[in-house]
Amino acid sequence: MTGPGQPSPPPGWYPDPDGGSGLVRWWSGSAWSDVTTPAGPGVAVGRSFDPAGQAATEPTQTWDSWGTPEPVRPRRTPSTGLLVALGGLGLALVLLLVAVLIGTSGGNSEDDDRAPQAAPSSPTSTFPPGTVRIFDQEAGISYPYLGNGWFEWDRGDAAETTSTAGQYFVTQDDVPPAVPGGEAEDFIAQCTSGPLAAGFGGSGGTGTLEGTVQSVADRVRASYYPRPNERQVLRSEARTVDGADAWLYEFDLSWDDPDYDASGERAALLLIDVGKPAPALLYLSIPNTHAELYGTIDRVLDGVDVL
């Protein structure tokens, strides 16, 4: 309590009477609370209380409403109600700050090499830190890892290969099945590889590779995309990959289906005679909702090595 005849200082922040270095403590107007905070910008600090009978120190920031004579230092007693009120105020300020940060975290993409923005059901199968290439030992090839936002393939083996490795991300959740009677699926961008499955042909020269990769492209078109769709072939050409014969078949598909965010996709299939019983198939596809990533197709194609 304050001494007789001396006014009680108004509520506010004052130098910690317990001597906490750089701390101020809340004075309720009648008692000290248990709430302290570091003194600094935005914290108005009143002049300190001295023991009874001693003069007050000069204010760090004046509280002119005090008047005179100078008050004695009251005894500090806990104030649970004030502590709860201040705690609630602090929580409200934190929630306001979080809302502001969320509201300003959108922003526009910077360039074509930015990380893809995946849908909410994106996988979490990430590559180990430091990964720069994907090595598909079964297929006998390696190729560039496309970086942050691309996840390690974890969706089982594709029908076109006996095993599947690679990277992908989800661009749309739960699109209608491409094949009537099937289940809803995710629409994805992908860069995957594996040994070619039986039934499509095999290696033995670029002519054979050409026909084989075109039959795979027909199968992919019929199995994974809405119908009807239109195909425009961009490239169909013989290549040499790390000294091995290969054939590249690249095309754009387009469709008109309101259930799909994308109205088309660019796909490229590279079939490589790696000297094994089955050639290696590299399959890349990018929906036109992410057309800024079309350049990654050539980046991968130009970076393929035979193991």
C-alpha positions, 0 to 999 in steps of 0.5 A, a space after each residue: 500500500 502507498 503511504 498516507 497522504 501520497 497519491 498512488 501512481 497510475 497503472 503502467 510499466 515501471 522499472 522492475 522493483 525486483 531489480 530485473 536488469 532491463 525489465 519493466 513490471 506492470 503496476 495496476 494502480 494498487 499492486 504489482 503484477 507478475 507480468 514483466 517485459 523487456 524495456 524497449 521501443 513502444 514500451 512507455 516506462 514511468 519513473 521508478 518507485 523508491 522506498 518510503 521516505 526517499 526521493 524518486 529518480 528522474 523518469 525515463 519517460 515522464 508520466 505527468 499525471 502523477 503530480 507531487 509529492 513523489 510516491 513511495 514504492 508500494 509492496 508488490 503483490 500478485 494480481 491474477 486477474 490482471 495477469 490473465 487479462 494481459 495474457 489474453 491481450 498477448 494472445 490476441 496480438 500474436 493471432 493478429 500477427 499470424 493473420 497478417 503474415 498469412 495474408 502477405 505470404 502469397 506473392 507472385 512467382 519469380 521465374 520459370 525455374 521456381 518450385 512447382 506449387 503442388 495441390 493439398 494432397 502432395 506427397 511427402 516422399 522427399 529425396 535425401 538432401 544434396 540429391 542432384 540426379 536420379 539413378 534408375 538402376 533397373 532401367 540403366 539410366 540417370 537424369 537430373 532431379 528437378 529440385 524443391 517441389 518434386 517428390 520421389 515417385 511413390 505411386 507404384 509401378 506404371 503399366 508401361 514399365 516393369 518398375 518405376 522410379 522418378 519424381 512428380 507432384 500433384 496438380 489437381 486432386 481427384 479428377 474423374 477417371 480417364 478410363 470409364 468405370 475406374 476410380 477418381 485419380 490425382 492429376 500429376 506432373 511427372 518425370 519417371 523411368 523404368 525398363 519397358 514392359 513386355 508387349 510394346 516391342 524392344 530394342 534393336 535399331 532406331 526404326 524399332 525404337 520409333 515404332 515402339 515408343 509411338 505405341 507406348 504414346 498411344 497407350 499413355 494417351 488412351 489411359 491417362 487423359 480425358 477423352 476425346 482429346 487431340 494430339 499434336 506431335 512436336 518432335 519424333 526423332 532419332 537421338 543418341 544418348 550417351 552413345 546409345 541409340 534412342 528415339 524421342 516422341 514429344 507431343 501436346 494433348 488438348 481437351 475440353 473437360 470442365 472437371 479438369 483444371 488443365 485443358 492440355 498437357 505436354 508429354 515426351 517419351 524417350 526410349 533408349 537402347 541401354 544394352 539390356 533385354 528391355 530398353 529404358 523408357 523415360 516419360 515426362 508430362 507437364 499439364 498446361 496449368 504449369 506451362 512455365 515448367 515446359 522447359 524442364 523437359 529439355 533440361 531432363 532430356 539433355 541430361 540423361 546418362 546411360 549407367 
